[in-house]
């Protein structure tokens, strides 16, 4: 059985904070059940904060609300504390940040694919899990 797709923060940010690849990300997302790590909420807030200079505060809050709703209500959310030990091992094995390793560990745990827009992460993560890259 193929597991659920794990969305990393780069894909979630691309979907909810419009940029050149947003349409492609939405098209590739499809309708399958998704998983992400709880740290994606803080990542979405960080992306929102960076948009405050170019978008109005109300627009940014609305985008963030939509992203947080998607993460917390429409994705299966894995607490990062449950992934710390395997993520530490993967961070060392793959020479990646613990932050990125949390999403890779989630994909390994779910026996699913990691969906990311980070090509460098995709290149190393494919050693331990299936990977879908947003291009």
Number of C-alpha atoms within 10 A of each C-alpha: 5 8 15 20 24 31 26 25 25 17 22 26 24 22 20 22 18 11 10 8 14 18 13 13 22 15 10 14 18 9 8 8 13 20 26 28 27 18 18 23 19 12 17 24 19 13 18 24 15 11 16 14 10 8 13 11 14 10 13 21 16 14 21 22 16 14 22 20 13 15 24 17 10 12 17 17 18 17 14 19 11 13 18 16 13 17 25 17 14 21 19 12 13 15 12 18 14 18 15 17 25 29 29 35 29 30 27 20 15 17 18 21 26 29 28 24 22 16 13 10 20 20 12 16 24 14 11 16 20 17 22 18 17 19 11
